[in-house]
Amino acid sequence: MTTTEIHRLHEGFRSPDPAARPMMRWWWFGPDVDRADLVRDLDDMRAAGIGGVECSFVYPMGAASDSFLSETFLADVGFAAEAAEARGLRFDVTLGSGWPYGGPHIDESTASRRLHFEREEVLMPGGRIPIPRTWPSDEFIAAYIGEGTRWETPSSYTQVERDGDHLLLPTGRGPRVLLLAISRLSGQTVKRAASGAEGWVLDHMNAAAARAHIDAVAEPLLAAAGAGRIGTVFCDSLEVFNADWTGTVPEEFEARRGYDLLPQLWRLTLPGDASAELQADFHRTLTELVEENFIKVFAEWARAKGLSFRLQCYGQPPVTISSYRHVHAIEGEGWGWDAITACRWASSAGQIYGREVISSETWTWNHSPSFRSTPLDILGEAHDHLLMGINQFIGHGWPTSPRPESPADSAAQAELGRVFYASAALDSRNAWWDAAPSLWGTLHRLSWLMRQGHRLSQVGIYLPARDISAGFGAAGRVDLYKESRLHIGDALPHAIRSSGLDFDLFDDDATAVLDPSRFPLIVLPGARDIPAETLLWLEAVQAAGGVVLDLGGAAGIGTVITEPAGVPDHLPASAEAPVRLFSGSDTEAAVSENETVAVTTRDLGPARVHFVANTGKTTAELELEFPALDPGEDRILERWDAETGAVREVQRVGASTRLELEAYEAAVLIEHRDATRLPTVAALPQGGGRRDALRRLPTSGWSVQFSDESSAREVELPHRWEDESSRSHFSGAAAYRAEITIPGGAQSVMLDLGVARPYDLADPEAAGLMEASFSAEVLPPVGAVAQVVLDGHEVGFLWKTPYRLDLSSWVTAGGTHALTLVVSNVTSHRLAADAGIPRLVAESEEAYGSRFSIQTLDLALADVESGLLCIPMLSIT
């Protein structure tokens, strides 16, 4: 990489493209919005460094509301789109209210359906009987008869002949069971629907249903916002529960699979191997119908309008990784850097089908309930997503809400306003919001950098969709993503990621576009029913020098292994990982000892970007081993600061280098061979490294003044706000002040608040951490952020590990300086005391029924600590 190229990369990192800024899902409750509130939200987002919104229209939260798709609502959408455009913010629109798509325009002919079986015993004599109808919307598919009872289940059935509205039962020779196959409405209505958006969820395998939704919902929203103002149109994950039927299945099945489904449909009631092939063929047909009649319909409509269709392509009905090939923008969700997550599902599709920008619904349950998230929580979960190949954050999210002015008396703080029933509330009501530009700016830089070049992955994990769907049975299990995660398990992805390797998932459709030399190592986890085309591709992989591992020994191709832990050892020597991780100071230590540190690498040709993150709660000491970009040449390794954009260190490295990362700390390492960079930047002491030559400041001599107080008072550190009864429900800021004297001859002065201590919750659920809630499992030295002010000048913020800030350019050797730490906590204290939210919930339920269940607000303070929880130190050299 030439000097000009590395300089260009660094300049882009310092001032990244605005398109890489984090976005926010913008919840409109009701829909009931005030335009002044909308403008305030957009202004606050822009000021904090957030790049745009994804409008999401959800349930009312109060006694009265406008109606979804009314003229006034659509006018508000148009106003918001114009206001976002005027501020340079991206404006995305969810094509519906709540989820999944549906509403009053969906009737029984276009609503989602499921395959239902009814069993009844019948007498021996034959005869002509009316086709039973058990529910008004039921549609008869076929009938079967078998010998046995409902308790001695028949082992086989024969299809019963039909005559109009009657069945012709043959004469029997003993007890018999009549099995009816029925197409029944799934019964699912739109979840979290706005007023006027109530109705059935549409049939995602029925093109007429998709077009009905486009006509009734998508077109009016597009007309209101204006196609030229919309970034992408969005569809959330497919959560159409038990949706495994549509009226065209029999004829589509025969056309696609080459045999008649109806005589064998009863076999779907059989467990395991007895119905494996039919189950695989049946669910493969459903996947193709979703792709053709839902995904492609919306994608082609969007393309015709000059728009991009963004989809979370997982859930029910069954879609697979390659179903993403039909959309323009790929999205995932969920944290878990060493597991099979929806983010990994999405980023794998991006790798296969050439989509470089992969977004994620991020912070969905971050440190729930609302307002308990700290910037460290948010950053820690974001690191996890980056490690999985995500490079666009869409925060979940920002609630629109009136915000009454807070009175001066902290004991009577005004009501907060509206919050979403789940997830973090990532808006400017957070008490730590002054630090928000630093947080979102850090994520902006990282997102931009993780779009450069392409992500390196050495291992391909085959998704055996036929084997997985063969186990679905008749119980409505049709979520291929979730079942794939169960089938593959956690041990395999963990073994790969903790070794420093990376992986992508791929399926049968992907082999049509994947070069057989793409992955040097392929793993077939519990695969038996592999299509002939895929087997030929795997043979081509071996012919190209790749290694195929048959994990479990059922695939019949490749090297059989039994333990996932051994997978990294089979990587061919010709395909060395871009960086290998070793634990501790012993470079011979087993790689498997590393349980918390992971790396993802972007290849830019002669340079590589390594993002290394500690996802754990204790400090990790690592040895990083690099293969040479060119044999015999030394490498230059630069460490860049994602918060400031500065180059922290430039060094010449040989085969390896040491790295220490505190809990939830990450490092951006740029590996290249341009030696002219060496003299341009001196190694800087801030961040990272060991804590040497520390001088603890006095515990006394400090004063504190809360934002609602008129004067300061003396305080002794550490100082925890919750220990003062008057501060038990205070959310806001307090200024801690002291004088510091710098010794003569000091060259470098670093303010250090100390290490975040590991924190184990005995019962996370009892502490309010609902569902897949992420929280940094540490007790930080400050709760939650500290703005550092020296002699009246704002120096920076301390909000993440390591809690250190370089003061060298702000102090004078031998001088005395006034140090102020303005500490802000989280807003969950106000949430815990807020009487307005329960009232809003009650009013909504009274007027609109039970559309949501609010979070456990009584646990808002379960694991929260505020204040200056340490004795600050100075590191002076």
N, C-alpha and C positions, 0 to 999 in steps of 0.2 A: 504494500500500500504506500503510495507516495505521500510526501509531506502534505501536499495539497489535499489529498483524499482524507487522511487522518484528521487534518485540520477541519475539513468540511464536516466530518462526522462529529467532531467535538463541538463545532459551532451549532450544528443541528441539535445536539444534546443540551447545550446551554439555552438555546432559544428554539424549542421544538415546534413543529407544525401544529397549529391550533386544532387540527382535526384529530389529534391524539389525546385531547383533554378528556378527563372523566365526564360522563354524563349522568343525569339523574332521571329515574322514573318519577314522573310528576303526577301525584295522585290528585284527581279531582273528585271530591266527594259529592254525591248527590244525583246529578251534577249541580252543585251550588257554589259558584265562585263569584268573587268580587274583583273587578278589573284592577282596582288599586292594589289588591293583594297579589294579583298575577304579575303586575309590573314590579312590585317590591321583590317578589321571588326571583324574577329574571335578573334584576339589578344585583341582588345579593349573590346569585350564582356567578354572574360575570365577574364581579369584584373578587370572588374567592378563587377564580380560575377554573370553574366548571364550564364545560364546553357546549352544553345544550340539554334538552329535555326529551323524554319519551312520555307523551301524554297517555295516561291510563285513567279511564273513567270507571269509578267504582261506586259502591253503595252509599246511600245518604248517611250522614252523621249529624242528625238533628231532626227537628220536627217538620221541616218543610224543605222542598227542593224543586228546582226546575225539572224538566223531563228530558231524557236522553233523546237527541236528534230533533228537539224542538227548534223553532227559528231562533229563539234567544240563545239557546245553548250553542247552536252552530255559529251564531254571530260571535259568541265568546271565543270559540275555537279560532275563528278568523282573526279576531283581535290579538289573541295570544301568539298566533303564527307571525303576524306582522310585527308584534313587539319583539319576538325572538329574532326575527330577521334584522330588525333595526339595530340590535345589540350584537350582531355577529354570532348568534347562538344557533346551533343546530336544532331543528324541530322535527321530531319523529312522532308518529301517531299509531296507537294501537287500534286496529280495525275492529273495534267492538267494545263492549262494556263487560267488565269482569272477565271470566274465562271459563271454559273454552268459548269459541265463537258460537253465537246463537242469539235467540231473542224471540219477540212476538211474531216475526215474519217466518219462523220455522214451524211447520205443521207436521202432522203424523207422517206425511209422505217424504219429508226431508229431515226428520229428526233422527238422532243416533239410535241404533238398534243393536240387540244382542241375540245370540242363538240360545234358545231355551228348550230344554227337554222335559216333557211330562211323562210319567209312567203310571199306568193303570192296569190292574188285572182284568182279564176278560174271560168269559166262559168258553167251554169247548165248542159249542155250536157256532158255525159260521153265520154270516148274515151281512146285511147292508145297514150301516149305521151312519148317522150324520157326523160330519167332522166337528169335534168339540171346539168350542170357542170359550176360552177362560177369561179373556180380558178384551174390552172393546177394540183396542188397537192391535190385537194380535193378528198375525198373518201366518196361515198354515204353510208349511214347507213340504213335509213328507211324513208318512207314518210307517212304522216297522213293527213286526210281531215276532216274539221269540218265546221259547219254552222255558218256563220257570215262574217265579213270583217276584214281588218287590223285595223279598228277603233272600231268596235264592235267585240272584240276578242272572238272567239269560247270558250265555256266553256268546251268542250270535243272534242276529235278527235278519228277517227277510222283509224287503219293502212291500208294503200293502198297496194293492191296486186302488186307484181312485176313480170314482164315477161322479163327476160334477162336484156337488157339495157333500158327497157320501164316500165312505170307505167300504171296500168289499172284503170282509174278513173271511179267510178260509176256515174250514172246519179243523179243529185241533184234536189232539189225543191226550191232553192233560192240561195242567195249569199253564196259563200263558200271560204274557205281559205285552200290552200295547204301548209302544214308545212313540210319542208325538214330537216332531221337531217343529218348533214355532219361532217365528221372527217376532220378537217383542221389543217394544221401546225400551231403551236403556233406563228410562225414567229419570235421566239426569237433566236438571235445569241449569241455567247459567249461574255460576258461583259468583258471589259478591257483586251482583248486578246493580247498576244504577236504576233510579226510578224511570220506568218506561222501557227498560231493557230486559225485563223478565221474559222467560220463555224457554223452550226446549233447546238443548245443545244440538247443533246440526250434525248430520251424518257426513263424516269426513271421507267416506268412500262413494259419495253420491255427488256427481258434478252439478246436478241441478240444485242441490243444497248450497254448494259453494257459490254458484251464480246468484242464488236468491240472497245470500248474505252480502255479496258485492253490491247488488242493486239496492238493497234496503239500507245498508250501513256504510260500506266502503265508499261508494260514490258520493253520498252526502258529506261525509267527513272530508273527502278529497276536495270537493267543490268549496267547502267552507274555508279550509286552510289554504288552498291553492297549491297545485302540484309543484310549482317552482319554489315553494317555501319549505317543502317536506324533505327531510333527509332520507329516512326509510319508513316503510309501513311495516308494522310489527305484529307477530303472532307469538303468544306465549307457548309454553310446553303443552303437548297434546295430552290432556287429562280427561279424556272421554272414557270414563270407567266402564269396563266390560264390553266395550264396543267391538264386536267381532262378527257383525253381519250387516249386509245390505242386500237389497232385493235382487241385484244382478249377480250375486256370487255364483249360483249354479252354472249359468252360461259362461261367465268369465272364467271360472275354474276349468271347465272343459276346454275352452279355447286356449288357455295358457298352459295347462298341465297335460292335456291330451287324453283325459278319460273323464267319465261321468262321475260327478261327486255324489249325487243323490242316493244311488244304491248303497253307498258306503258311509254316508254321513253319520249313521249310528255309531261307527267306530270311534268317533271323537269322544264318546263316553267312556272308552276303555283306557286304562292307565298304561303308562310306560311304553315298552316296546310293542305292545299289541296294536298300537295306533300310530307309531312313530312316523312312518313315511307319510301317512295321510295328514297327520298334524303338521308336519313340515311343509307339505304342499299347500295345505289349507291356509296357513298363516303367511306363507310366501305370497299367496294370491292376495291376501288382505293388504300386505305391504305395497304391492304394485298398484292396488286400487287407490290407496291413500295418496301415493305419489302422483298418479295420473289425474285423479278427480278432486284433489284438494290442493296439494302443494303446487303442481304445475298450473292449475287454474288460476291461483292467486299470483303466482310468479309471472305468468304471461299477461295477466291483467295489469300488474304493476309495471312490467316492462313497456307495455303499450302506452302507459301514462308517463313514461320517462322516470319511473321510480324504481327503487330497490326493495325487494321483499326480504325481510329479516325474520328468521324462524328459529325457535328452540325445538329442534327436530328429534324429539324423544318422547316416549310415553305410550299412550293408547289412543287409537288403534296402533298396531305394531309398525314402527318405522325403524330403519336401520341407519348405520353411519352413512352409507351411500345415498340415502334418501336426500341428504343435504345437497347433492349435486344439482338439484333442480332449483335451488334458491340462490339469491344474489349475496346475501349477508348471513353469516353463520354465527349462532350464539349458543352458549352453554350456561351452566350454573353449578354451584356447589364447590366447596373446598375439599381438598384431599390430594395433595401432591403425589402421594405414593399409592393411589387407589384408582379404580375405574370409576370416574365421576362423569357427570354430564359435560363438564368442561373438557375433560380428556376426549370424550366422545366427539365433541365439536371440533377441538383443535386437530384431532386426527383426520376428520373430514377435510379441514382446511389444508392440511399437508397433502392429502391425496388429490384434491380437486383444485388446488392452486388459489385458495383464498387466503391472502396474507393477513388480513385484519380479522381477528376472531374476538368477538365480544363475549362478555359474561354478565349475567345478572348477578351482581356482587353485593355482599353484606345483607343477604336476605334475612338472616336471623342474627346478625352481628350483635353479640352481647345483649340479647333480649332481656327484659322488655325495652321499649323505646327510650332513647336518651341516656342509656348507660354506656354506650360506646365511647371509648377514648380514641384519640388519633392513633395510638399504638395498636389498639384492637383493629382499627380499619386498615392500617398499614400491614399488620401481620397477616390478615386474611388476603389482602391484595398480593403480597409476596407469594402466597400459596397458589393463587390463580396464575401469576406470571410463570411460575415453575411448570405449569401445565400447558403453556403455549398461548395463554390469553394476552392480548395486547390492546384491548379496549374495555374500559370499565363502564358499566351502566349501573349506577348505584340504586339500591332498593331501600329507601328512596327518599323523596322530598314531598311531604304532605302540604297541599294548599290549605291555608287556614287563616281566618282573621286572627290578629294578635293584639289583644288589649295592651295598653301601656302598663308596665309594672309600676306600682306605687313605690315610694321610697322606703317604706317600712318592709323589711325583709320578711317579717312574720306574716305579712298579708300580701304576698306576691300574687299578681294577677293570674288568672287561669291561663294555661298554656294554649288552649285551642285544640285543634284536631290532630290525631295521630292515626296512622294505619293500624289495623288490628294486629299485624305481625311486623317483625323486622325492626331495623334501626330507623331512627328519624334523623336524617343527615342534612338538616337545614340550619339556618342561621339562628335558631332559638338555642342551639347548643352554647353553653356558657364558655366553652373553649374556642369559639368561632374565630377569634382574632388570629389563631394559629392555622386556620383553614387554608389560606393561600400557600403556606409552606407544605401542608399535607397534600393538597390537590396538585400543587406544582411538582412535588416529588413523583407522584403517580403519573403525571403528564410526561415527565422526562423518561420514566421507565417504559411507559407504553410506547412512546415514539421509538426509543432505542430497540425495543423488542419487535419492531416492524422492519428493521434493517436486515438485509440479507435474507437468509432462510434458517429455520430451526433445524439443528442436527438431531436426528434420532437414529439409533443403531439397531433397535429391536422392533420387529413387527409382530404384534400379537394378533393372531387370526381369531376372528369372531365366528364361532361355529353356529351360525344362526339356525341351521336345520336341526342340529342336536338340541339346541336350547328350546326352540319352539316345539319340538317333539314332546317336551314335558309339560306343555301348557295344559293339556287335558280340557275337560268341559267346565272348569271352574272359573272361566273368564279371565285367566291369567294371560294377558296379551301385551304386557309391557316388556318389549325385547331388551330395552336398555337395563331395566332393573334386574331382569332375569340373567342378563349377561354378566352383570356385576356379581351376582350370586354364583354363577357357574364358574367364572374365572377365579373368584376369590380375591383376597387381599395379599396373600403371600407372594404371588408372582410379580405384580407391579411393585411391591415394596422391595423385593430383591433386586429388581432392575434399577429402580431409582436410587436406592441407598448406595449402590455401587458407583454412582456417577454417570451411569448410562441413562438414555432416554428411550421412550417407546411411543409408537403409534398403534392404534387399533386399525384393522382393515377387515373387509368382508369379501364375499364372493364377487359382488359387482365391481369392487375396487380392482380386482386382478385384471380387469379389461383395460385399465389405464396405467397400472403400476408397472414400472420397469422391473423385471426380475432381479436386477442388481441393486434395487432401491434399498433393501435392508440386508445387511450382511448376516443377520441372525433372525430367524423366524421361529416363533413358538406356536405350537398347535395345542391348546389346552383342552383336554378331554374331548377331542374331535374324533368322530366316527363316520358321520354321513357327510363326506366331502364331495361336492359335485366334480364331475370328470374334468370340466374346464379348469377348476381350481387345482386339481391334482397335476394337470399338465403344467400350470404356472409354477407350482412348487418344484416340479422336476427341473424347470428352467432356472429356478433360483439355485438349485444345487449345481447345475451345469455352469452357472456363472460364478461359482466359488462360494456361494452362501451356504450357511448351515441351517438345517431344518431340524428342530427339536420336537419330538412327539411326547408331550407331557402327559403321562398316563398310559401311553402305549397302545392306544386304540386306533390311531390314524392310519397305520400301515405304511407310513412313509417317514423317512428321516431317522434320527438317532433317538432312541427311547430313553427318557429320563423320568425319574419318579418324584424328585423334590425340586420345587421352584427355586430354592436357594442356590442351586447349582447352575442356573441359567446363565448368569454373567460370565462364568468360567469358559463357556463355549464360544465366546465372541472370537472370530478369526483374528489371528495376529495381524493380518493385513488391514484390519478395520479397527485400529486402536481408537478408544474413546478420546474425545477432544480434551478431557480433563478427568483424572481419576482422584478420588477422595480417600485419604487415609486418616484414621483417627489418632489423636494425641501426638506425641513427639516421636513415637516409634513408627517409622515408615514401613516396617514389616507387619504392622498390626493388620488384622483382617479387615477388609473393607466393610464387611457386614456389621462391624461394631458401630458404624455410623448409622444412627437412627433418626437424626433430626435435620441434617444438612443435605441440601440438594442443589444441583446446578442445572441450568439450561443454557445452551450455547447457540448463538447465531453465527453463521458463517458468511463473511463478507468477501470471500476470496482469499487474499493474502492476510487478512486480519480476522479475528474472531472476538465476539463479545460474549463474555461469560457472566451470567447473573447467578451469584451464589448466595443462598439464603439459609439462615438458621431458623428452622420452624419450631424449635423447642424452647423450653423455659430456663435452660442453663447455658452458660458460656461453652462454646465448642472450640477446641483447638485442633486445627487440621493441617495436614500436609497436602498440597495440591500438586499433582504430577502432570506435566504437560508433554505430549509428544511434540517433536519439532515440526514447525511449519515446513521447513526445509532441513533435511539431515545435515548436521554439522554446524548449523547456524544458531547463535544465541537468539533468544526472543526478548523483546521489550514488553514489559507488562506495566500498564497504567491503571491506577485505581481512580475512578471518577466518583464525585459526590452527587448523588441524585437529588439532594435537597437544594444545593446551590448551583450545580452545574460545573463546579470547579474541578480541576485535576488535583487530586490529593497527593499522588505519589507517582513517580516514574522510576522504574528500576530495570536493570538487565537481569534476566533470570536464566538459569540453566534448565535442568530437568524438572525442578520442583521449587516450590516456595511455601512458606508457612503463612497461615491465616488464622486469626482469632476473631470469632464473631460472638458477640453477646446475644442474649435471648432476643429472638425476632429481629436481629440485625442482618442486613444484606450488604453485599459488596458487588460493585460493578467493575469488572476487570476487562481491560482491552488488551488483547494479545496481538502483537504485530512485529515487524522486523525493521522498522525505520529508526535506526540508531541516532539520527539527527534530532530526535525528540529528547534524548537523554539530558542534554545540558539546559533545556529550555525551562524546566520546572523543577524546583527543589522539592525534596520530600518534606511534606508538611506534617506536623504532629497531631492535628486534630483527628478525633475519632479513632476507633480501632486500637489495637496494641494493648500493652500492659499498663497498669496504673502504678507508676513509680513516682517517687519524690512527691507524695501527696502531703499537703498540709491542711489539716482540718481547721475550719474557722471556728470561733468560739460559739458555744451554744447560747450564751447570753449576749447582750449588746444588740439584739435585734428588736425591731418594732414591727407591728403589723397594723394595717388599716384596711378594713373591708370597704367595699365599694359603696355601702349604705351607711358608713360611719363618717362623722365630721372631723375626727382626729385619730391619730395613731396611739397605740399603747404598746408597752413592752411585752415581749413574748420570749419564751425559751423554746428552742428547737430540740427535737422534732415537734411539730405542731399539727395535730389532727383536728379538723374542724368539727367532726362528729362528736368529739369529746366535750364540746360546749353545747349545752342544752339549747341555747338561742340560735345555734347554727345547724340544728339537726335536719332542717328542711331548706337550707340555703343553697342556692345555685347562683354562682357569680364569681367575683374576683376579690382578691385581697393582695395588698402590696406589702412585701417584707423588705425591710431596709436595714443596712448595716454599712459600716465603713471597713474598707480593706486597705492594707498597707503592703506595697510591693517592695521586696528587698532590693537593695542596690545591686546592679549587675545582672538583674534578671533578663534573660533573652526571650524566654517563652513563658506565657502565663495561660493556664487552662482552668476554666471553672468546671468542676466535676461534682455532680450530685450523687454519684455512687452507682452501684449495680442494682438492677431490678432483681428482687429475690423471688425464687420459685414459689408458686402458690398452688396448693392442691385443694380442690373442692371435694369434700367427701361425698356430697350429693349435689351434682350440678343442677339437676332438675328442681331440687328444693330451693336452689338459689336463683331460680327464674330462667335458667339457660334452656329454653325450649327448643325442641326439635334439633336441627343441625346448627345450633347456635355456636358461633366462634367467639372466643375471648382469649386474650393474651393471658396465659396462666402464670402471671408474675404480680408481685406487689412492687410497683414502681416507686422511685424516691420522691416523686411529686404526683399529686392527684389533682388535675390530670396533666396540665401543661404549665410551663413557667416562661414568661417573657422576661428576658434579661435586659435591664436598663443600667447603663453605667454613666454616671455624671449627667444624667438627664437624656442620654443618647440611647436609642433603641439598638441593641446589638443583635438580637436574634431570639429564637424560641428553643426551649428544651421540651420535646414532646415524644421522643423515641430513644431507643437504645442506640449507642451509648449516650447517656445523659451528660454530654460534655460540650463545651463551647470555648473556642479560642478567643481570648481577650487581649492577645499580644499587641495588636495594633490600636487598642483602646486605652492602654495603661502606660504609665511611665515608671521606669525603675526608680525605686526610692520614694515614689509618690504615694499619696493617700487618695482613695477614690470612694465615691458614694455608689454602693451597689444596691439595686432594687430588683427583686424578683416578684413580678406580678403573676400570681398563681390563680388559674381558673380551674374550676372543677367541671363535673358533668351536670346535666340538667335533670337527672333522674330524681334529685331531691324535690324539685318542684312537681315532677310527675307523681311522686308518692303522696304529696299533700294536695294534689289537684282534685277539687270536687267537680270541676266542669266536665271532665271526660266521662265519668260514670253517668252524669246527667244527660250528656249528649247521646250516649249509648242507649239509655232508657228511652229518650225521646224518639230515637230512630226506630227502636224495636216497637214502640207503641204505634208509630205511624206506618212503618214499612215491614214489620215482622222481623224475625231473627235471621239476618243476612250475614252475620259475622259474630265471632266471639273475641272480645278484646283480650289483650295479654294480661298476665298476672301482675297487675299494677301494685299489688301489695308486696311484691318482691323487688320493687324498683331499687331498693337500697341494700339488697341482700349481701353484696360483696363489694360495696363502694367505700373508698376512703378518699378524703379530700385534704388538701393543705400541703405544706412543706414538710414532708414525712422523713426528712433526712437532715443531716448537718452538712451543709455545703463544704466542699474542699477546693483548694487551689493546687494545681500541679505546676511547679515553678522550676525552670531549668535555666 
